[in-house]
Amino acid sequence: MPFKDLRQVEEAFSAEVGFCSPFRPGRSYYNQHLAQYPRFKVKGMHQCFFLVPDHHYGLDSKAFSDIMRPPHLEFPLLPLPHYVNGLASVVVHPSMDNNNFVAQIEFLIDGMDIDGEWCRIYLDGPGQEFVGSRSSPRAKKARMGSHPKYEGNITTYIHNDKERNDMLNVVGRVMADHGEFSCVPCMQSI
């Protein structure tokens, strides 16, 4: 969210007592970089979330004009290209410990099967080179290592072509203004 809206959004979530409630800061090393931001616990679930301003993830505030509201989902989505580009911009211009951001990029690369072509279409600047270097087949294989459980996998998380095709159709993986529609169920509802 844009930083200027952080307090207002925090107040709105604090008022949603049926959905969530303010919660203590996270304690793990993984979310240590988020400790300064408001955290909420979802009622009835072991799930928490932080309200994080755009600049923390390197997002350009103009990215929010591309938020998707697919009719089959009950929540808005920021297209993946904006998120990956933002994370990459933080990594290539380090001003803090960025290992967490590198790990998030690699999880996204392996979970969404981001490749060099995707990087050329959706990323720009130094982030394109960084993510491209981590999304090559060789880099993906290096992250899997030689453990037998990864034998035949496409990435650490994608085991076969069917799973890869499922990932290629995930809502928000691509953006409509780049010649591809970003959501098959959305296209079907038009």
ChimeraX commands (.cxc) that place a marker at each C-alpha (Angstrom):
marker #1 position 0.00,0.00,0.00 radius 0.5
marker #1 position 1.18,3.56,-0.47 radius 0.5
marker #1 position 2.98,4.73,2.68 radius 0.5
marker #1 position 0.68,7.73,3.03 radius 0.5
marker #1 position -2.27,5.34,3.59 radius 0.5
marker #1 position -0.61,3.11,6.22 radius 0.5
marker #1 position -2.23,4.67,9.34 radius 0.5
marker #1 position -5.67,4.83,7.73 radius 0.5
marker #1 position -5.50,1.19,6.61 radius 0.5
marker #1 position -4.22,0.11,10.04 radius 0.5
marker #1 position -7.21,1.82,11.67 radius 0.5
marker #1 position -9.61,0.15,9.22 radius 0.5
marker #1 position -8.21,-3.32,9.95 radius 0.5
marker #1 position -8.24,-2.62,13.69 radius 0.5
marker #1 position -11.97,-1.87,13.40 radius 0.5
marker #1 position -12.64,-5.20,11.60 radius 0.5
marker #1 position -12.95,-7.17,14.84 radius 0.5
marker #1 position -14.81,-10.02,13.14 radius 0.5
marker #1 position -11.99,-10.62,10.66 radius 0.5
marker #1 position -8.74,-9.85,12.49 radius 0.5
marker #1 position -7.17,-8.17,15.48 radius 0.5
marker #1 position -3.88,-6.34,16.10 radius 0.5
marker #1 position -1.16,-8.80,17.07 radius 0.5
marker #1 position 2.34,-8.69,18.52 radius 0.5
marker #1 position 5.35,-8.18,16.22 radius 0.5
marker #1 position 6.76,-11.31,14.59 radius 0.5
marker #1 position 9.62,-13.03,16.40 radius 0.5
marker #1 position 11.29,-15.03,13.65 radius 0.5
marker #1 position 14.38,-13.97,11.77 radius 0.5
marker #1 position 12.43,-14.39,8.53 radius 0.5
marker #1 position 10.08,-11.49,9.28 radius 0.5
marker #1 position 12.42,-9.40,11.42 radius 0.5
marker #1 position 12.53,-6.76,8.68 radius 0.5
marker #1 position 8.75,-6.30,9.10 radius 0.5
marker #1 position 8.77,-5.75,12.88 radius 0.5
marker #1 position 8.27,-1.99,12.45 radius 0.5
marker #1 position 4.93,-2.46,10.67 radius 0.5
marker #1 position 1.45,-3.25,12.04 radius 0.5
marker #1 position 0.70,-6.96,12.33 radius 0.5
marker #1 position -2.73,-8.61,12.54 radius 0.5
marker #1 position -3.96,-12.10,13.39 radius 0.5
marker #1 position -6.85,-13.51,11.35 radius 0.5
marker #1 position -9.68,-14.70,13.61 radius 0.5
marker #1 position -10.11,-18.47,13.77 radius 0.5
marker #1 position -6.86,-19.21,11.91 radius 0.5
marker #1 position -3.19,-19.54,12.70 radius 0.5
marker #1 position -2.46,-16.84,10.14 radius 0.5
marker #1 position -1.01,-13.36,10.55 radius 0.5
marker #1 position -0.27,-10.59,8.11 radius 0.5
marker #1 position 1.61,-7.30,8.14 radius 0.5
marker #1 position 0.58,-3.99,6.61 radius 0.5
marker #1 position 3.66,-3.04,4.65 radius 0.5
marker #1 position 4.16,0.18,2.68 radius 0.5
marker #1 position 5.13,0.06,-0.97 radius 0.5
marker #1 position 8.67,1.39,-0.53 radius 0.5
marker #1 position 9.65,-1.51,1.74 radius 0.5
marker #1 position 9.32,-3.91,-1.19 radius 0.5
marker #1 position 10.65,-1.44,-3.76 radius 0.5
marker #1 position 7.22,-0.97,-5.34 radius 0.5
marker #1 position 6.51,2.07,-7.44 radius 0.5
marker #1 position 3.26,3.57,-6.15 radius 0.5
marker #1 position 1.99,3.56,-9.76 radius 0.5
marker #1 position 1.91,-0.26,-9.50 radius 0.5
marker #1 position -1.28,0.04,-7.47 radius 0.5
marker #1 position -3.15,1.29,-10.53 radius 0.5
marker #1 position -2.71,-2.24,-11.96 radius 0.5
marker #1 position -4.32,-4.03,-9.01 radius 0.5
marker #1 position -6.58,-6.78,-10.32 radius 0.5
marker #1 position -10.02,-7.57,-8.93 radius 0.5
marker #1 position -10.93,-10.92,-10.49 radius 0.5
marker #1 position -14.66,-11.63,-10.09 radius 0.5
marker #1 position -14.03,-15.16,-8.79 radius 0.5
marker #1 position -11.79,-13.96,-5.93 radius 0.5
marker #1 position -12.81,-12.00,-2.87 radius 0.5
marker #1 position -9.60,-9.99,-2.64 radius 0.5
marker #1 position -7.53,-7.72,-4.89 radius 0.5
marker #1 position -4.19,-8.88,-6.36 radius 0.5
marker #1 position -1.06,-7.00,-7.27 radius 0.5
marker #1 position 0.31,-8.57,-10.47 radius 0.5
marker #1 position 3.43,-10.68,-9.87 radius 0.5
marker #1 position 5.65,-8.63,-12.23 radius 0.5
marker #1 position 5.31,-5.56,-9.98 radius 0.5
marker #1 position 6.15,-7.56,-6.86 radius 0.5
marker #1 position 9.18,-9.30,-8.38 radius 0.5
marker #1 position 10.48,-6.07,-9.91 radius 0.5
marker #1 position 10.13,-4.35,-6.53 radius 0.5
marker #1 position 11.93,-7.12,-4.64 radius 0.5
marker #1 position 14.71,-7.10,-7.24 radius 0.5
marker #1 position 15.13,-3.33,-6.95 radius 0.5
marker #1 position 15.67,-3.74,-3.20 radius 0.5
marker #1 position 18.24,-6.50,-3.76 radius 0.5
marker #1 position 20.31,-4.65,-6.37 radius 0.5
marker #1 position 20.36,-1.45,-4.29 radius 0.5
marker #1 position 21.00,-2.93,-0.85 radius 0.5
marker #1 position 20.50,-0.62,2.09 radius 0.5
marker #1 position 19.87,-3.38,4.64 radius 0.5
marker #1 position 20.29,-7.12,5.02 radius 0.5
marker #1 position 18.64,-8.32,1.81 radius 0.5
marker #1 position 19.00,-12.10,2.16 radius 0.5
marker #1 position 15.28,-12.33,2.93 radius 0.5
marker #1 position 14.45,-10.58,-0.35 radius 0.5
marker #1 position 16.81,-12.84,-2.33 radius 0.5
marker #1 position 15.11,-15.89,-0.78 radius 0.5
marker #1 position 11.65,-14.52,-1.64 radius 0.5
marker #1 position 12.70,-13.98,-5.25 radius 0.5
marker #1 position 14.07,-17.52,-5.49 radius 0.5
marker #1 position 10.88,-18.97,-3.93 radius 0.5
marker #1 position 8.85,-17.09,-6.55 radius 0.5
marker #1 position 11.13,-18.18,-9.39 radius 0.5
marker #1 position 10.85,-21.83,-8.38 radius 0.5
marker #1 position 7.18,-21.71,-7.37 radius 0.5
marker #1 position 5.92,-19.82,-10.43 radius 0.5
marker #1 position 8.55,-21.15,-12.87 radius 0.5
marker #1 position 9.79,-17.69,-13.77 radius 0.5
marker #1 position 12.25,-17.93,-16.64 radius 0.5
marker #1 position 14.38,-15.68,-18.83 radius 0.5
marker #1 position 11.55,-14.95,-21.26 radius 0.5
marker #1 position 9.23,-13.86,-18.43 radius 0.5
marker #1 position 12.02,-11.60,-17.11 radius 0.5
marker #1 position 12.52,-9.97,-20.53 radius 0.5
marker #1 position 8.78,-9.29,-20.88 radius 0.5
marker #1 position 7.95,-8.06,-17.37 radius 0.5
marker #1 position 11.10,-6.76,-15.68 radius 0.5
marker #1 position 13.38,-3.86,-16.42 radius 0.5
marker #1 position 16.63,-2.33,-15.25 radius 0.5
marker #1 position 19.11,-4.07,-12.98 radius 0.5
marker #1 position 16.33,-6.22,-11.49 radius 0.5
marker #1 position 15.86,-7.92,-14.86 radius 0.5
marker #1 position 19.49,-9.02,-14.91 radius 0.5
marker #1 position 19.43,-10.17,-11.27 radius 0.5
marker #1 position 16.22,-12.21,-11.55 radius 0.5
marker #1 position 17.27,-13.50,-14.98 radius 0.5
marker #1 position 20.51,-14.84,-13.50 radius 0.5
marker #1 position 18.56,-16.69,-10.80 radius 0.5
marker #1 position 15.91,-18.04,-13.19 radius 0.5
marker #1 position 18.11,-19.88,-15.67 radius 0.5
marker #1 position 17.70,-23.67,-15.87 radius 0.5
marker #1 position 21.21,-24.04,-14.42 radius 0.5
marker #1 position 20.40,-21.82,-11.40 radius 0.5
marker #1 position 17.13,-23.67,-10.76 radius 0.5
marker #1 position 18.96,-27.01,-10.89 radius 0.5
marker #1 position 21.66,-25.72,-8.53 radius 0.5
marker #1 position 19.00,-24.80,-5.95 radius 0.5
marker #1 position 17.54,-28.31,-6.18 radius 0.5
marker #1 position 20.92,-29.94,-5.78 radius 0.5
marker #1 position 21.39,-33.63,-6.35 radius 0.5
marker #1 position 18.95,-34.98,-3.78 radius 0.5
marker #1 position 16.95,-37.89,-5.25 radius 0.5
marker #1 position 13.62,-36.33,-4.25 radius 0.5
marker #1 position 14.18,-33.63,-6.91 radius 0.5
marker #1 position 15.01,-36.08,-9.69 radius 0.5
marker #1 position 12.94,-35.16,-12.73 radius 0.5
marker #1 position 11.56,-31.94,-11.19 radius 0.5
marker #1 position 11.30,-28.80,-13.29 radius 0.5
marker #1 position 12.02,-26.60,-10.23 radius 0.5
marker #1 position 12.25,-27.18,-6.50 radius 0.5
marker #1 position 8.44,-26.94,-6.23 radius 0.5
marker #1 position 7.19,-27.94,-9.68 radius 0.5
marker #1 position 7.37,-31.67,-10.32 radius 0.5
marker #1 position 6.05,-32.10,-13.86 radius 0.5
marker #1 position 4.58,-30.40,-16.95 radius 0.5
marker #1 position 1.02,-30.50,-15.60 radius 0.5
marker #1 position 2.07,-28.58,-12.47 radius 0.5
marker #1 position 4.05,-26.17,-14.64 radius 0.5
marker #1 position 1.01,-25.50,-16.83 radius 0.5
marker #1 position -1.07,-24.89,-13.70 radius 0.5
marker #1 position 1.47,-22.31,-12.53 radius 0.5
marker #1 position 1.54,-20.61,-15.92 radius 0.5
marker #1 position -2.21,-19.92,-15.49 radius 0.5
marker #1 position -2.12,-18.55,-11.93 radius 0.5
marker #1 position -4.01,-15.27,-11.61 radius 0.5
marker #1 position -1.61,-12.32,-11.73 radius 0.5
marker #1 position 1.46,-14.20,-13.06 radius 0.5
marker #1 position 1.28,-12.16,-16.25 radius 0.5
marker #1 position -0.17,-8.75,-17.09 radius 0.5
marker #1 position -2.75,-7.91,-19.72 radius 0.5
marker #1 position -0.92,-4.86,-21.04 radius 0.5
marker #1 position 1.92,-7.08,-22.25 radius 0.5
marker #1 position -0.18,-8.94,-24.79 radius 0.5
marker #1 position -1.24,-11.79,-22.49 radius 0.5
marker #1 position -4.38,-11.89,-20.39 radius 0.5
marker #1 position -3.51,-12.43,-16.75 radius 0.5
marker #1 position -6.41,-14.54,-15.59 radius 0.5
marker #1 position -8.14,-17.32,-17.49 radius 0.5
marker #1 position -11.26,-17.35,-15.22 radius 0.5
marker #1 position -11.44,-13.54,-15.58 radius 0.5
marker #1 position -11.34,-13.83,-19.37 radius 0.5
marker #1 position -14.13,-16.42,-19.24 radius 0.5
marker #1 position -16.37,-14.02,-17.28 radius 0.5
marker #1 position -16.10,-11.24,-19.89 radius 0.5
marker link #1:1,2 radius 0.2
marker link #1:2,3 radius 0.2
marker link #1:3,4 radius 0.2
marker link #1:4,5 radius 0.2
marker link #1:5,6 radius 0.2
marker link #1:6,7 radius 0.2
marker link #1:7,8 radius 0.2
marker link #1:8,9 radius 0.2
marker link #1:9,10 radius 0.2
marker link #1:10,11 radius 0.2
marker link #1:11,12 radius 0.2
marker link #1:12,13 radius 0.2
marker link #1:13,14 radius 0.2
marker link #1:14,15 radius 0.2
marker link #1:15,16 radius 0.2
marker link #1:16,17 radius 0.2
marker link #1:17,18 radius 0.2
marker link #1:18,19 radius 0.2
marker link #1:19,20 radius 0.2
marker link #1:20,21 radius 0.2
marker link #1:21,22 radius 0.2
marker link #1:22,23 radius 0.2
marker link #1:23,24 radius 0.2
marker link #1:24,25 radius 0.2
marker link #1:25,26 radius 0.2
marker link #1:26,27 radius 0.2
marker link #1:27,28 radius 0.2
marker link #1:28,29 radius 0.2
marker link #1:29,30 radius 0.2
marker link #1:30,31 radius 0.2
marker link #1:31,32 radius 0.2
marker link #1:32,33 radius 0.2
marker link #1:33,34 radius 0.2
marker link #1:34,35 radius 0.2
marker link #1:35,36 radius 0.2
marker link #1:36,37 radius 0.2
marker link #1:37,38 radius 0.2
marker link #1:38,39 radius 0.2
marker link #1:39,40 radius 0.2
marker link #1:40,41 radius 0.2
marker link #1:41,42 radius 0.2
marker link #1:42,43 radius 0.2
marker link #1:43,44 radius 0.2
marker link #1:44,45 radius 0.2
marker link #1:45,46 radius 0.2
marker link #1:46,47 radius 0.2
marker link #1:47,48 radius 0.2
marker link #1:48,49 radius 0.2
marker link #1:49,50 radius 0.2
marker link #1:50,51 radius 0.2
marker link #1:51,52 radius 0.2
marker link #1:52,53 radius 0.2
marker link #1:53,54 radius 0.2
marker link #1:54,55 radius 0.2
marker link #1:55,56 radius 0.2
marker link #1:56,57 radius 0.2
marker link #1:57,58 radius 0.2
marker link #1:58,59 radius 0.2
marker link #1:59,60 radius 0.2
marker link #1:60,61 radius 0.2
marker link #1:61,62 radius 0.2
marker link #1:62,63 radius 0.2
marker link #1:63,64 radius 0.2
marker link #1:64,65 radius 0.2
marker link #1:65,66 radius 0.2
marker link #1:66,67 radius 0.2
marker link #1:67,68 radius 0.2
marker link #1:68,69 radius 0.2
marker link #1:69,70 radius 0.2
marker link #1:70,71 radius 0.2
marker link #1:71,72 radius 0.2
marker link #1:72,73 radius 0.2
marker link #1:73,74 radius 0.2
marker link #1:74,75 radius 0.2
marker link #1:75,76 radius 0.2
marker link #1:76,77 radius 0.2
marker link #1:77,78 radius 0.2
marker link #1:78,79 radius 0.2
marker link #1:79,80 radius 0.2
marker link #1:80,81 radius 0.2
marker link #1:81,82 radius 0.2
marker link #1:82,83 radius 0.2
marker link #1:83,84 radius 0.2
marker link #1:84,85 radius 0.2
marker link #1:85,86 radius 0.2
marker link #1:86,87 radius 0.2
marker link #1:87,88 radius 0.2
marker link #1:88,89 radius 0.2
marker link #1:89,90 radius 0.2
marker link #1:90,91 radius 0.2
marker link #1:91,92 radius 0.2
marker link #1:92,93 radius 0.2
marker link #1:93,94 radius 0.2
marker link #1:94,95 radius 0.2
marker link #1:95,96 radius 0.2
marker link #1:96,97 radius 0.2
marker link #1:97,98 radius 0.2
marker link #1:98,99 radius 0.2
marker link #1:99,100 radius 0.2
marker link #1:100,101 radius 0.2
marker link #1:101,102 radius 0.2
marker link #1:102,103 radius 0.2
marker link #1:103,104 radius 0.2
marker link #1:104,105 radius 0.2
marker link #1:105,106 radius 0.2
marker link #1:106,107 radius 0.2
marker link #1:107,108 radius 0.2
marker link #1:108,109 radius 0.2
marker link #1:109,110 radius 0.2
marker link #1:110,111 radius 0.2
marker link #1:111,112 radius 0.2
marker link #1:112,113 radius 0.2
marker link #1:113,114 radius 0.2
marker link #1:114,115 radius 0.2
marker link #1:115,116 radius 0.2
marker link #1:116,117 radius 0.2
marker link #1:117,118 radius 0.2
marker link #1:118,119 radius 0.2
marker link #1:119,120 radius 0.2
marker link #1:120,121 radius 0.2
marker link #1:121,122 radius 0.2
marker link #1:122,123 radius 0.2
marker link #1:123,124 radius 0.2
marker link #1:124,125 radius 0.2
marker link #1:125,126 radius 0.2
marker link #1:126,127 radius 0.2
marker link #1:127,128 radius 0.2
marker link #1:128,129 radius 0.2
marker link #1:129,130 radius 0.2
marker link #1:130,131 radius 0.2
marker link #1:131,132 radius 0.2
marker link #1:132,133 radius 0.2
marker link #1:133,134 radius 0.2
marker link #1:134,135 radius 0.2
marker link #1:135,136 radius 0.2
marker link #1:136,137 radius 0.2
marker link #1:137,138 radius 0.2
marker link #1:138,139 radius 0.2
marker link #1:139,140 radius 0.2
marker link #1:140,141 radius 0.2
marker link #1:141,142 radius 0.2
marker link #1:142,143 radius 0.2
marker link #1:143,144 radius 0.2
marker link #1:144,145 radius 0.2
marker link #1:145,146 radius 0.2
marker link #1:146,147 radius 0.2
marker link #1:147,148 radius 0.2
marker link #1:148,149 radius 0.2
marker link #1:149,150 radius 0.2
marker link #1:150,151 radius 0.2
marker link #1:151,152 radius 0.2
marker link #1:152,153 radius 0.2
marker link #1:153,154 radius 0.2
marker link #1:154,155 radius 0.2
marker link #1:155,156 radius 0.2
marker link #1:156,157 radius 0.2
marker link #1:157,158 radius 0.2
marker link #1:158,159 radius 0.2
marker link #1:159,160 radius 0.2
marker link #1:160,161 radius 0.2
marker link #1:161,162 radius 0.2
marker link #1:162,163 radius 0.2
marker link #1:163,164 radius 0.2
marker link #1:164,165 radius 0.2
marker link #1:165,166 radius 0.2
marker link #1:166,167 radius 0.2
marker link #1:167,168 radius 0.2
marker link #1:168,169 radius 0.2
marker link #1:169,170 radius 0.2
marker link #1:170,171 radius 0.2
marker link #1:171,172 radius 0.2
marker link #1:172,173 radius 0.2
marker link #1:173,174 radius 0.2
marker link #1:174,175 radius 0.2
marker link #1:175,176 radius 0.2
marker link #1:176,177 radius 0.2
marker link #1:177,178 radius 0.2
marker link #1:178,179 radius 0.2
marker link #1:179,180 radius 0.2
marker link #1:180,181 radius 0.2
marker link #1:181,182 radius 0.2
marker link #1:182,183 radius 0.2
marker link #1:183,184 radius 0.2
marker link #1:184,185 radius 0.2
marker link #1:185,186 radius 0.2
marker link #1:186,187 radius 0.2
marker link #1:187,188 radius 0.2
marker link #1:188,189 radius 0.2
marker link #1:189,190 radius 0.2
view
